[in-house]
């Protein structure tokens, strides 16, 4: 994993100046040889150059949320010339998590790019650029120089990066700064990492209900956690306070529920505060006492601190709940 974090730094070292695009020969607008085909390729070259430039700029700014969108669903990352090891395959989220775990730990990164070349062939493209990447921490620095090669694929309305390879030509300064930067980033997580942590806690909570693993369930809550249920039916608690009470509230879940799914349609809506998220999901559960299927649409506002849920404000349809558990027929319940 250390190699992935370290490789993330080298990946972010791309910045492109607009004049670099001029390296591709162009014709006068009035030239009789200008065709629609050449004009389309010029647009593609500009778009691809902008993507390469944005990789560096967004990484420098710590905007990993936007940066994530520049990559295809699966990316091959090759930093073997710098760190050895193997070529790695990453998701955009996994790659950004690795980058966000190191880059914000530096005091400053500076990326200088030159000799940008773009070659477009249909729906595929290759971009190369010479790069010098400088990373500063206190009075120390680490600098690598070399060339990047990007393979991109055309999507319906944009291009995305599928592979990126770094070929090292020179290295100066102290490589040990990588570990120091990673430690600093861990002490003060970026908003991206906090958002990932928030979503992971919510997913862990819902997954523990699917698997009925109440030991895991207990670990997702802060000691002073609160669950609010403003639309709970009459007789059902609308607020549960404290981890112990929450564990008791859900205690009968493994006995009353059969096969359950809460995560197939889980969608997160990030908020300005990375410790908070609004989530929507569908729950489909077999209710053993009634033999009915509890098919519910949920909304939930979560606040997560240090990986633990401190607030869960749950919104659900009480009519569906009552009918599935047979509460309108004299049935009883211990929890949802």
N, C-alpha and C positions, 0 to 999 in steps of 0.2 A: 504494500500500500504506500510505503514511503516513496518508492519510485514513481507511483502515479501522482502523488502530491508534487514531487519534484518536477516531473514532466509537465505538470500543469503550469508551472511558472514559465518554462520555456515556450509553451504554447501561446501564452498571452503576450508574447513579446513582439507582436506584429502591429506596426502602425504604418499607414500609407499616406503619402502626400498626394494631393490631387494631380500635380503635374506628372506623376508617374504614368498616368493613363496615356499621356501623349506619346509614350514609347511605341504605341501601335500606330502605324502610318495611317493618315487620314487624307481625304481628298477635299478639294475646295467644294463648297456647297453648290457651286455652279458647274462643276465638272460633269461632262456627259457620261463619265464612267461610274458615277455614283448610282448604285442600284438599291432597291429595297432590301436585298439580302445583306449587303455590306452595312447598311444602316442598322438592321436588326442586330448584327453581331457587335457593332459598336455599343449599342445599348446593353447587350449582355456583358461585354467587357467592363463597362462602367459599373454595372450592378455587382459583378463579381469582385472588382477592385474595392468597391464600397464595403462588401462583406468582409474581405480580408482586413481592411483598415478598421472596421468596426470590432473585429475580434479583439484587437489590442486596445482600442479606445474604451470599450465597455469593460474589459478586464481591469484596466487602470482605474476606471471610475467605480469599480465594485458593483456594477449593474449586471449581476449574474442572471437575473430573471430575464432580461432582454437578450443577453448573450446566448442563453439556452436555445432561443428560437432560431438561431443561425445554423443549427446543426440538424442533420437528418436523424431519424429514429435510432440509428445504430452507426457508431463512428469507430473507425480504426485509427488508433493513435500510436505512432512509431517514434519513440525517443531512444531507441537502442544505441544510437551513436553517442548519446550523451550519458545515459545511465545504464546501458546494458539491458539485460533481461529480455523480455519477449514483447512483441507487438500486442497491444491490448485492444479489446473491443469494449466500448462503453456506450451507455445511453447518454443522451444530453444531460439528464438530471444527475447521473453518476459522475460525469465529467465535471459539471459545474460544482458539485459538492466537493470534489477533490480540489479544484482551483480555489474555491472559497475557503478551504481549510488551510491555505498557505498564503496566497497573494495579499490579503488584507493585513497580514502580519508584518509586511515590509513597510518602512516609512515612506518609500517612494519607489515606483518602477518607471523606467523610461525606455521606450521602444523606438528604434530608428530603423526604417525599412527603405530599401532602394532596389533598383533594377527589377521592377515588377513586370512580369510577363503573364499574359492570359491567352489561353488557346481554347477556343470553343469549337466543339464538334457535336452538332445536334443538341441533344439533351444532356450531354456530358461536357465537362470543362476541367482544365488543369490550370492552376495558378502557381507561380513560383515567385519568391522574393528573397533577396539577401537581407539579413537581419542582424542587428547588434542590440542585445537586450541587457539593460543595466538594472540591477536591483540594489537598493540602498537600505541599510539598517544601522541606525546611529551613525558612527563615523566609518563604517565598513561598507564594502560593496562586493557584489558578485556579478560578473559579466560574461555572457556567452555570445559568440558570433557564428553565423553559418547561413544555411538556406532552408527555407520552408517550401514544401510542395503540398498543395491542396488539390484534392479531387472533389469536384462538386457535381451535383445532380440538379436538373431543372425540376421544380415543382410547378403546379398550375399558375402561380402568380409570383414566384420568386425562386432563387437558387439556395441550396443548402449544402453545407460541407459534409462529405461522407468519409474522407480520410485526410489525415495530415501527418506529414513526415518531416522531421527535423534532421538535417545533416550538420554536425558540428565541425567547425573549422578552427575555432580558437576559444580559449577559456582563460579568464583572469579573475583575480580576487579570491574570496573565501567561499567555497561551496557549502561549508558548514552553516552558513547563514540560513540555508533552507530549513534546518531543524529549528533554529531560533525563531524564524518567521512562523513556522507551524505552531510552535508553542504559544507565541503571541496571539495568533489567530484563534487558538483554542481558548485562551483566557478571555478574549473579547470577541465572541462569535459575530460574524457579519449577519446582516438582516436575512440574507439568503439562507444561511445555515439555521438561523432561528426559525424561519418559516418551514424549513424541512423538518426540524425537530418537532414543531407544532403539529404538522400533518402526520408525522410518524406516530406520535402519541395517540392521535385520534384513530388512526388505522389499527394500532395495537389494541385499543379498547374494543373496537368493533370485531376484530379478529378473535379476541378472547371470548366474545359471545358466540361466535361461530363454532369455535373449538370447545367451548364450555370449560376452558382452563381458568378456573377461578383464582389460582395462584398468580397467573399472569395478570388477570383482571385486577387484582389488588395492587399490583405494582404500578399501574398507570396513573393512580390518583395521588395527589398531594395530600398530606395529613389533614389539612383544613379545606379540602375540596368541597364544592357545593354543586348539586344538580338541581336546577329549577325546571319544573314542568307546568307552565302556566295553563295548559289546556287539559290537564289530567281530569278524568271523570270524578264524580262525587265519591268520596270514600277512599280515593287513592291519593297518596301524599303529593303535594305540589312542590315540596322542597325537602331535600335530604342533605344534611350537613355532616361533613367529616368522613374520612376514608373508612373507618370502622362501620359507620352506619350505612355507607354505600355498599360495602361488602355484604352486610346483612340484608340490605334491600334487594340485592340481586342473588342472594344465597340459594334460592330454590330454582334458579334458572336451569341448571343441568337436568333437574327432574321434570320440569314442566315443558321443556322444549325438545323437539326432535331435530331433524335436519334444519339447518339455519344458514341463511346467507344475508350478509349486510354490506358487502364490499364490492359486488359486481358492478353496481351503478353509483359508486361513491364519487362525488365531485367536490373539489375544494374551490373556494372563492377567497383568495388571499386578501388581507386587509392591510391598511397602512401600518398598523402595529403588527410586527411579525410574530408576536406571541399570541395573536388572535387569528381565528379563521372561522368562516361560516362554511358549513358542509351540508350537502344534500345527499341522501342515499335512500335506497329501497330495501326494506327488510322483508324477507319471505321465510316464515318459520312454521314448522308443524307444531301445533299445540297439543301435547299428548292428552291432557284431561278431556278435551272436547273433540279431539280428532280433526280439528279444523285447521285451515291454513291462515296464518296471520300475515296478510299482505299489506304492508304499511309504507307510506311515504313519509320520510323524516326530514326535518331541517334542524340544524344544531349550531349554536354559537359556542365556540370553545376558546378558552384561554389556557395556555400551557406555559409553565415556568420551570426551567431546568428539567425539561422532559416530562413533567408531571402535570396532569390536568388539574387546574384549580377551579375552573368554572365550566359547566356544561348546561346550557340552557336549551332544553329539548322541546321541539314543536312536532306534534303528531295529531292525527285525527282520533279523538276519543271514541267516536262511534264505532270505527273499525276495531279498536282495541276492545271495547265492551262486547261486541258481537263475537269476536274470535275467542275470547276467554269465557264466553257464556255468562257474563256478569248480569245480563238482563234476564237470566234464567235461574238465578240463585247460585251461580258459580262463585268461587272465591279465587283470590290471587294473592301472591306474596310479593310479586314484582312484575315488571313488564316482560 
